[in-house]
Amino acid sequence: MISLKGLFKRNTLNDQGARLSKIVTGHLVNSDEQCLVDFDGVSTISSLFFQDFIFPLVIEFSGETITNRLKLINLSDEHVAYYQLACEKSSDYLDRVAARQTRPFGDISDLTFELLIKARELSRRDPSSAQVIFGINNGMIMSFANMDIDQIRRVSSAGIICFEPRFTPEFAAKLAAMEASEIDAFLNVVGDLDIEGVYESEYH
């Protein structure tokens, strides 16, 4: 847990948002645990603090990652208002940037971008799982782990899906015939089974 009062030794925070953002970024990259930021004892925070804190995180990580792994506690009503304003401004900025960009491959670029973000996050946090889930080798795991957001955008804009289905046609047909609840139960035990007949031969 990050105690702002303990970290900054003051109860008024104005221009320390960028420093906090770097600390939280390091935590999210190097740990798979939830990052708690405690505002207890901090009476006054400027809107600029939250903008400097939140904006780099939104640029670097997916919104889902921030929602699931960053938790702010002991916020006052004023803190909450400034935080929400910073999130809205960050979202508006990203929407304007996206609107200016030419995306000749549209949804394919968006899909690839999201997949690469997930692959990068898992490559940093759990390389073994990344290898199984995305079908990538150690070299690609290292490459994904070191990518910054601009590199991911450039790769995505090429319009080439970076991952491919690895199931055999027979296994895919078996999954397609199942109900959602049956798929969940079945996939929970696939890892304990012989993968012969599950993945194509080059992925064994």
Disulfide bonds with the S-S distance in Angstrom:
none
